[in-house]
Amino acid sequence: MLKYIDDMEYQKLLGAEKVPNNLNDLVIEASNYINRQTQGRIDKSNVPEEVKYVTCLIIDLLVEQNNKISEIGNLKSQNIEGWEESYITPEDIKKDYESKKYETLVTYLWNIIGTDGNPLLYCGVR
């Protein structure tokens, strides 16, 4: 399985005292997300520090996303006078966090060069 970091690197990079319970699964999910978004152009034998850091940040976003999904009654909005309520769906939460993950990726990896000599996030024709 593809893993850009281990639990020691997670703690070191984020300054965390403990790691999430399911860190192994989260590392695999985050690493595969990054690998897919970068078209598989990260040198797995020499992973850049920026990629390791982004992996940690995406893991934290995945933890937040999973916590929000598991909350009962995710209230989105409420109108007391007319007594209206609307609730956010798991799909809405996933969509919101998908954009947060991608923004994180762009913020930290926009100028990192991949194994083919192109920026990791480059996916067009030059």
Secondary structure, DSSP 8 states (H G I E B T S, - for coil): ---S--HHHHHHHHT-SS--TTHHHHHHHHHHHHHHHTTT-S-TTS--HHHHHHHHHHHHHHHHHHHHHHSSS-EEEEETTTTEEEE--HHHHHHHHHHHHHHHHHHHHTT-B-TTSSBTT--S--
